Amino acid sequence: MYPAEYRVMFELEDRYWWYRGVRTLIKAWLDRYAPRDALMLDGGCGTGANLELLQQYGAAIGVDISDQAIDFCRVRGIKRAFIASLNELPFPSDSFDLAISFEVICNIADDQTTFAEIARVLKPGGRLIVQLPAYQWLWSMHDVAVGHQRRYSARDLRAEITRAGMTVERLTHANALMFPAIAADRLLRRVFGEGKTIRSDLTPLPRVVNAILGALYVAEMRLVARADAPFGVSLLALARKR
Protein backbone atom coordinates (compact mmCIF):
# COMPACT_ATOMS: atom_id res chain seq x y z
CA MET A 1 0.00 0.00 0.00
CA TYR A 2 1.24 3.51 -0.77
CA PRO A 3 2.30 5.17 2.51
CA ALA A 4 -0.17 8.06 2.22
CA GLU A 5 -3.07 5.59 2.13
CA TYR A 6 -2.52 4.57 5.76
CA ARG A 7 -3.31 8.09 6.98
CA VAL A 8 -6.37 8.25 4.74
CA MET A 9 -7.51 4.91 6.16
CA PHE A 10 -6.95 6.02 9.74
CA GLU A 11 -8.85 9.26 9.25
CA LEU A 12 -11.85 7.70 7.49
CA GLU A 13 -12.37 4.13 8.65
CA ASP A 14 -14.36 4.89 11.80
CA ARG A 15 -17.16 6.58 9.84
CA TYR A 16 -16.72 5.84 6.11
CA TRP A 17 -19.64 3.95 4.56
CA TRP A 18 -17.61 0.99 3.26
CA TYR A 19 -15.90 0.33 6.59
CA ARG A 20 -19.20 0.60 8.46
CA GLY A 21 -20.64 -2.15 6.27
CA VAL A 22 -17.58 -4.36 6.67
CA ARG A 23 -17.77 -4.13 10.47
CA THR A 24 -21.48 -4.97 10.33
CA LEU A 25 -20.63 -8.25 8.61
CA ILE A 26 -17.70 -9.01 10.91
CA LYS A 27 -19.86 -8.42 13.98
CA ALA A 28 -22.67 -10.64 12.69
CA TRP A 29 -20.29 -13.54 12.04
CA LEU A 30 -18.42 -13.02 15.31
CA ASP A 31 -21.74 -13.13 17.18
CA ARG A 32 -22.37 -16.51 15.57
CA TYR A 33 -18.94 -18.13 15.31
CA ALA A 34 -16.52 -16.62 17.85
CA PRO A 35 -16.15 -18.93 20.87
CA ARG A 36 -16.47 -17.41 24.32
CA ASP A 37 -13.11 -15.91 25.39
CA ALA A 38 -11.69 -16.59 21.94
CA LEU A 39 -8.12 -15.85 20.94
CA MET A 40 -8.32 -14.07 17.57
CA LEU A 41 -5.90 -12.85 14.90
CA ASP A 42 -6.34 -9.85 12.62
CA GLY A 43 -4.05 -10.66 9.70
CA GLY A 44 -3.11 -7.34 8.15
CA CYS A 45 -4.72 -5.20 10.83
CA GLY A 46 -4.03 -1.87 9.12
CA THR A 47 -4.73 1.06 11.40
CA GLY A 48 -6.72 -0.99 13.89
CA ALA A 49 -10.48 -0.39 13.62
CA ASN A 50 -11.34 -4.06 13.02
CA LEU A 51 -8.91 -5.09 15.74
CA GLU A 52 -10.80 -2.88 18.19
CA LEU A 53 -13.99 -4.76 17.25
CA LEU A 54 -12.33 -8.15 17.79
CA GLN A 55 -11.29 -7.08 21.29
CA GLN A 56 -14.96 -6.94 22.26
CA TYR A 57 -15.15 -10.73 21.78
CA GLY A 58 -11.98 -11.89 23.51
CA ALA A 59 -8.24 -11.55 23.25
CA ALA A 60 -7.13 -10.22 19.86
CA ILE A 61 -3.72 -9.80 18.27
CA GLY A 62 -3.03 -7.84 15.11
CA VAL A 63 -0.12 -8.09 12.71
CA ASP A 64 0.79 -5.91 9.75
CA ILE A 65 3.87 -5.62 7.57
CA SER A 66 3.82 -1.82 7.80
CA ASP A 67 5.32 0.06 10.72
CA GLN A 68 3.05 3.00 9.79
CA ALA A 69 -0.01 0.82 10.31
CA ILE A 70 1.23 -0.34 13.70
CA ASP A 71 1.97 3.25 14.70
CA PHE A 72 -1.65 4.17 13.98
CA CYS A 73 -2.78 1.19 16.07
CA ARG A 74 -0.74 2.63 18.93
CA VAL A 75 -2.54 5.98 18.48
CA ARG A 76 -5.79 4.04 19.05
CA GLY A 77 -4.33 2.63 22.26
CA ILE A 78 -3.93 -0.88 20.86
CA LYS A 79 -0.90 -2.60 22.37
CA ARG A 80 -1.23 -6.10 20.92
CA ALA A 81 -0.38 -5.16 17.33
CA PHE A 82 2.98 -6.14 15.88
CA ILE A 83 5.02 -5.94 12.69
CA ALA A 84 5.00 -9.34 10.99
CA SER A 85 4.50 -10.95 7.60
CA LEU A 86 1.42 -13.10 7.04
CA ASN A 87 3.75 -15.57 5.33
CA GLU A 88 5.88 -15.94 8.48
CA LEU A 89 3.55 -15.56 11.44
CA PRO A 90 5.42 -15.51 14.78
CA PHE A 91 2.94 -17.81 16.54
CA PRO A 92 2.87 -21.53 17.35
CA SER A 93 0.67 -23.83 15.32
CA ASP A 94 -2.90 -24.38 16.53
CA SER A 95 -2.98 -21.11 18.51
CA PHE A 96 -6.06 -19.14 17.41
CA ASP A 97 -9.78 -19.81 17.55
CA LEU A 98 -10.54 -17.38 14.73
CA ALA A 99 -8.70 -15.19 12.23
CA ILE A 100 -9.86 -12.36 10.01
CA SER A 101 -8.13 -10.75 7.04
CA PHE A 102 -9.79 -8.00 5.01
CA GLU A 103 -8.39 -6.80 1.67
CA VAL A 104 -4.84 -7.88 2.58
CA ILE A 105 -4.04 -11.32 1.16
CA CYS A 106 -4.60 -9.84 -2.30
CA ASN A 107 -1.50 -7.68 -1.66
CA ILE A 108 0.82 -10.67 -1.21
CA ALA A 109 2.55 -12.23 -4.21
CA ASP A 110 2.62 -15.75 -2.74
CA ASP A 111 -0.93 -15.82 -1.45
CA GLN A 112 -1.08 -19.63 -1.28
CA THR A 113 1.61 -19.56 1.40
CA THR A 114 -0.44 -16.91 3.21
CA PHE A 115 -3.56 -19.07 3.35
CA ALA A 116 -1.48 -22.05 4.48
CA GLU A 117 0.24 -20.02 7.21
CA ILE A 118 -3.07 -18.71 8.56
CA ALA A 119 -4.41 -22.27 8.56
CA ARG A 120 -1.30 -23.38 10.47
CA VAL A 121 -1.89 -21.00 13.38
CA LEU A 122 -5.62 -21.78 13.61
CA LYS A 123 -6.74 -24.48 16.01
CA PRO A 124 -8.43 -27.51 14.43
CA GLY A 125 -11.98 -26.32 13.83
CA GLY A 126 -10.88 -22.68 14.00
CA ARG A 127 -12.36 -20.32 11.45
CA LEU A 128 -11.09 -17.74 8.96
CA ILE A 129 -13.17 -14.78 7.79
CA VAL A 130 -11.59 -13.23 4.69
CA GLN A 131 -12.61 -10.49 2.29
CA LEU A 132 -10.88 -9.91 -1.05
CA PRO A 133 -11.56 -7.85 -4.20
CA ALA A 134 -13.57 -9.60 -6.92
CA TYR A 135 -13.20 -9.78 -10.71
CA GLN A 136 -9.84 -9.10 -12.32
CA TRP A 137 -11.59 -7.09 -15.04
CA LEU A 138 -12.42 -4.45 -12.39
CA TRP A 139 -8.69 -3.67 -12.00
CA SER A 140 -7.95 0.07 -11.74
CA MET A 141 -5.50 2.59 -10.28
CA HIS A 142 -7.32 2.08 -6.98
CA ASP A 143 -5.87 -1.44 -6.85
CA VAL A 144 -2.40 -0.09 -7.55
CA ALA A 145 -2.69 2.57 -4.83
CA VAL A 146 -3.74 0.11 -2.13
CA GLY A 147 -1.14 -2.48 -3.13
CA HIS A 148 -3.26 -5.19 -4.72
CA GLN A 149 -1.47 -7.91 -6.66
CA ARG A 150 -4.68 -9.41 -8.03
CA ARG A 151 -8.44 -9.60 -7.80
CA TYR A 152 -10.20 -12.95 -7.31
CA SER A 153 -12.88 -15.09 -8.83
CA ALA A 154 -15.07 -17.15 -6.51
CA ARG A 155 -13.68 -20.35 -8.03
CA ASP A 156 -10.06 -19.31 -7.47
CA LEU A 157 -10.69 -18.21 -3.89
CA ARG A 158 -12.42 -21.49 -3.03
CA ALA A 159 -9.51 -23.43 -4.52
CA GLU A 160 -6.90 -21.41 -2.58
CA ILE A 161 -8.70 -21.94 0.73
CA THR A 162 -9.22 -25.66 0.08
CA ARG A 163 -5.55 -26.23 -0.81
CA ALA A 164 -4.57 -24.60 2.49
CA GLY A 165 -6.41 -27.29 4.47
CA MET A 166 -9.65 -25.46 5.20
CA THR A 167 -13.25 -26.17 4.28
CA VAL A 168 -15.29 -23.31 2.82
CA GLU A 169 -18.51 -22.90 4.78
CA ARG A 170 -19.69 -19.69 3.10
CA LEU A 171 -18.54 -17.94 -0.06
CA THR A 172 -20.44 -14.90 -1.23
CA HIS A 173 -20.02 -11.68 -3.11
CA ALA A 174 -20.65 -8.36 -1.36
CA ASN A 175 -21.16 -4.72 -2.30
CA ALA A 176 -23.72 -5.67 -4.94
CA LEU A 177 -25.68 -2.41 -4.62
CA MET A 178 -22.69 -0.34 -5.75
CA PHE A 179 -21.53 -2.91 -8.30
CA PRO A 180 -23.22 -1.39 -11.40
CA ALA A 181 -21.85 2.10 -10.71
CA ILE A 182 -18.36 0.87 -9.84
CA ALA A 183 -18.22 -1.49 -12.83
CA ALA A 184 -19.32 1.30 -15.20
CA ASP A 185 -16.75 3.68 -13.70
CA ARG A 186 -13.90 1.18 -14.03
CA LEU A 187 -14.81 0.28 -17.61
CA LEU A 188 -15.13 3.93 -18.65
CA ARG A 189 -11.73 4.65 -17.13
CA ARG A 190 -10.30 1.80 -19.16
CA VAL A 191 -11.84 3.10 -22.38
CA PHE A 192 -10.93 6.77 -21.90
CA GLY A 193 -7.78 6.30 -19.84
CA GLU A 194 -7.15 6.83 -16.14
CA GLY A 195 -4.02 8.89 -16.50
CA LYS A 196 -0.91 8.23 -14.43
CA THR A 197 -2.16 9.47 -11.07
CA ILE A 198 -2.08 6.63 -8.56
CA ARG A 199 -4.74 7.13 -5.90
CA SER A 200 -7.38 5.02 -4.25
CA ASP A 201 -11.15 5.49 -4.42
CA LEU A 202 -11.14 6.09 -0.67
CA THR A 203 -11.89 9.81 -0.51
CA PRO A 204 -13.99 11.93 1.87
CA LEU A 205 -17.63 12.31 0.85
CA PRO A 206 -20.28 14.86 1.80
CA ARG A 207 -21.84 13.84 5.10
CA VAL A 208 -25.28 13.21 3.61
CA VAL A 209 -23.90 11.06 0.79
CA ASN A 210 -21.76 9.06 3.21
CA ALA A 211 -24.75 8.55 5.52
CA ILE A 212 -26.98 7.30 2.69
CA LEU A 213 -24.33 4.93 1.31
CA GLY A 214 -23.57 3.74 4.82
CA ALA A 215 -27.21 2.92 5.56
CA LEU A 216 -27.53 1.02 2.27
CA TYR A 217 -24.31 -0.93 2.71
CA VAL A 218 -25.00 -1.80 6.34
CA ALA A 219 -28.41 -3.14 5.29
CA GLU A 220 -26.83 -5.16 2.49
CA MET A 221 -24.19 -6.64 4.78
CA ARG A 222 -26.85 -7.70 7.26
CA LEU A 223 -28.42 -9.68 4.42
CA VAL A 224 -25.07 -11.06 3.25
CA ALA A 225 -24.41 -12.30 6.79
CA ARG A 226 -27.32 -14.71 6.24
CA ALA A 227 -27.62 -15.28 2.48
CA ASP A 228 -25.21 -15.35 -0.46
CA ALA A 229 -25.08 -12.59 -3.08
CA PRO A 230 -24.43 -13.75 -6.67
CA PHE A 231 -22.26 -10.76 -7.65
CA GLY A 232 -20.51 -7.77 -6.11
CA VAL A 233 -17.29 -5.80 -5.94
CA SER A 234 -15.89 -7.99 -3.13
CA LEU A 235 -15.75 -11.65 -2.15
CA LEU A 236 -16.29 -12.87 1.41
CA ALA A 237 -15.48 -16.33 2.67
CA LEU A 238 -15.97 -18.15 5.94
CA ALA A 239 -13.72 -21.20 6.20
CA ARG A 240 -12.99 -23.79 8.89
CA LYS A 241 -9.69 -25.60 9.47
CA ARG A 242 -10.05 -29.30 8.91
C-alpha positions in Angstrom: 0.0 0.0 0.0 1.2 3.5 -0.8 2.3 5.2 2.5 -0.2 8.1 2.2 -3.1 5.6 2.1 -2.5 4.6 5.8 -3.3 8.1 7.0 -6.4 8.2 4.7 -7.5 4.9 6.2 -6.9 6.0 9.7 -8.9 9.3 9.2 -11.9 7.7 7.5 -12.4 4.1 8.6 -14.4 4.9 11.8 -17.2 6.6 9.8 -16.7 5.8 6.1 -19.6 3.9 4.6 -17.6 1.0 3.3 -15.9 0.3 6.6 -19.2 0.6 8.5 -20.6 -2.2 6.3 -17.6 -4.4 6.7 -17.8 -4.1 10.5 -21.5 -5.0 10.3 -20.6 -8.3 8.6 -17.7 -9.0 10.9 -19.9 -8.4 14.0 -22.7 -10.6 12.7 -20.3 -13.5 12.0 -18.4 -13.0 15.3 -21.7 -13.1 17.2 -22.4 -16.5 15.6 -18.9 -18.1 15.3 -16.5 -16.6 17.8 -16.1 -18.9 20.9 -16.5 -17.4 24.3 -13.1 -15.9 25.4 -11.7 -16.6 21.9 -8.1 -15.9 20.9 -8.3 -14.1 17.6 -5.9 -12.8 14.9 -6.3 -9.8 12.6 -4.1 -10.7 9.7 -3.1 -7.3 8.1 -4.7 -5.2 10.8 -4.0 -1.9 9.1 -4.7 1.1 11.4 -6.7 -1.0 13.9 -10.5 -0.4 13.6 -11.3 -4.1 13.0 -8.9 -5.1 15.7 -10.8 -2.9 18.2 -14.0 -4.8 17.3 -12.3 -8.1 17.8 -11.3 -7.1 21.3 -15.0 -6.9 22.3 -15.2 -10.7 21.8 -12.0 -11.9 23.5 -8.2 -11.5 23.2 -7.1 -10.2 19.9 -3.7 -9.8 18.3 -3.0 -7.8 15.1 -0.1 -8.1 12.7 0.8 -5.9 9.8 3.9 -5.6 7.6 3.8 -1.8 7.8 5.3 0.1 10.7 3.1 3.0 9.8 0.0 0.8 10.3 1.2 -0.3 13.7 2.0 3.2 14.7 -1.7 4.2 14.0 -2.8 1.2 16.1 -0.7 2.6 18.9 -2.5 6.0 18.5 -5.8 4.0 19.1 -4.3 2.6 22.3 -3.9 -0.9 20.9 -0.9 -2.6 22.4 -1.2 -6.1 20.9 -0.4 -5.2 17.3 3.0 -6.1 15.9 5.0 -5.9 12.7 5.0 -9.3 11.0 4.5 -10.9 7.6 1.4 -13.1 7.0 3.8 -15.6 5.3 5.9 -15.9 8.5 3.6 -15.6 11.4 5.4 -15.5 14.8 2.9 -17.8 16.5 2.9 -21.5 17.3 0.7 -23.8 15.3 -2.9 -24.4 16.5 -3.0 -21.1 18.5 -6.1 -19.1 17.4 -9.8 -19.8 17.5 -10.5 -17.4 14.7 -8.7 -15.2 12.2 -9.9 -12.4 10.0 -8.1 -10.7 7.0 -9.8 -8.0 5.0 -8.4 -6.8 1.7 -4.8 -7.9 2.6 -4.0 -11.3 1.2 -4.6 -9.8 -2.3 -1.5 -7.7 -1.7 0.8 -10.7 -1.2 2.5 -12.2 -4.2 2.6 -15.8 -2.7 -0.9 -15.8 -1.5 -1.1 -19.6 -1.3 1.6 -19.6 1.4 -0.4 -16.9 3.2 -3.6 -19.1 3.4 -1.5 -22.1 4.5 0.2 -20.0 7.2 -3.1 -18.7 8.6 -4.4 -22.3 8.6 -1.3 -23.4 10.5 -1.9 -21.0 13.4 -5.6 -21.8 13.6 -6.7 -24.5 16.0 -8.4 -27.5 14.4 -12.0 -26.3 13.8 -10.9 -22.7 14.0 -12.4 -20.3 11.4 -11.1 -17.7 9.0 -13.2 -14.8 7.8 -11.6 -13.2 4.7 -12.6 -10.5 2.3 -10.9 -9.9 -1.1 -11.6 -7.9 -4.2 -13.6 -9.6 -6.9 -13.2 -9.8 -10.7 -9.8 -9.1 -12.3 -11.6 -7.1 -15.0 -12.4 -4.5 -12.4 -8.7 -3.7 -12.0 -7.9 0.1 -11.7 -5.5 2.6 -10.3 -7.3 2.1 -7.0 -5.9 -1.4 -6.9 -2.4 -0.1 -7.6 -2.7 2.6 -4.8 -3.7 0.1 -2.1 -1.1 -2.5 -3.1 -3.3 -5.2 -4.7 -1.5 -7.9 -6.7 -4.7 -9.4 -8.0 -8.4 -9.6 -7.8 -10.2 -13.0 -7.3 -12.9 -15.1 -8.8 -15.1 -17.1 -6.5 -13.7 -20.4 -8.0 -10.1 -19.3 -7.5 -10.7 -18.2 -3.9 -12.4 -21.5 -3.0 -9.5 -23.4 -4.5 -6.9 -21.4 -2.6 -8.7 -21.9 0.7 -9.2 -25.7 0.1 -5.5 -26.2 -0.8 -4.6 -24.6 2.5 -6.4 -27.3 4.5 -9.7 -25.5 5.2 -13.3 -26.2 4.3 -15.3 -23.3 2.8 -18.5 -22.9 4.8 -19.7 -19.7 3.1 -18.5 -17.9 -0.1 -20.4 -14.9 -1.2 -20.0 -11.7 -3.1 -20.6 -8.4 -1.4 -21.2 -4.7 -2.3 -23.7 -5.7 -4.9 -25.7 -2.4 -4.6 -22.7 -0.3 -5.7 -21.5 -2.9 -8.3 -23.2 -1.4 -11.4 -21.8 2.1 -10.7 -18.4 0.9 -9.8 -18.2 -1.5 -12.8 -19.3 1.3 -15.2 -16.8 3.7 -13.7 -13.9 1.2 -14.0 -14.8 0.3 -17.6 -15.1 3.9 -18.6 -11.7 4.6 -17.1 -10.3 1.8 -19.2 -11.8 3.1 -22.4 -10.9 6.8 -21.9 -7.8 6.3 -19.8 -7.1 6.8 -16.1 -4.0 8.9 -16.5 -0.9 8.2 -14.4 -2.2 9.5 -11.1 -2.1 6.6 -8.6 -4.7 7.1 -5.9 -7.4 5.0 -4.3 -11.2 5.5 -4.4 -11.1 6.1 -0.7 -11.9 9.8 -0.5 -14.0 11.9 1.9 -17.6 12.3 0.9 -20.3 14.9 1.8 -21.8 13.8 5.1 -25.3 13.2 3.6 -23.9 11.1 0.8 -21.8 9.1 3.2 -24.7 8.5 5.5 -27.0 7.3 2.7 -24.3 4.9 1.3 -23.6 3.7 4.8 -27.2 2.9 5.6 -27.5 1.0 2.3 -24.3 -0.9 2.7 -25.0 -1.8 6.3 -28.4 -3.1 5.3 -26.8 -5.2 2.5 -24.2 -6.6 4.8 -26.8 -7.7 7.3 -28.4 -9.7 4.4 -25.1 -11.1 3.2 -24.4 -12.3 6.8 -27.3 -14.7 6.2 -27.6 -15.3 2.5 -25.2 -15.3 -0.5 -25.1 -12.6 -3.1 -24.4 -13.7 -6.7 -22.3 -10.8 -7.6 -20.5 -7.8 -6.1 -17.3 -5.8 -5.9 -15.9 -8.0 -3.1 -15.7 -11.7 -2.1 -16.3 -12.9 1.4 -15.5 -16.3 2.7 -16.0 -18.1 5.9 -13.7 -21.2 6.2 -13.0 -23.8 8.9 -9.7 -25.6 9.5 -10.0 -29.3 8.9 
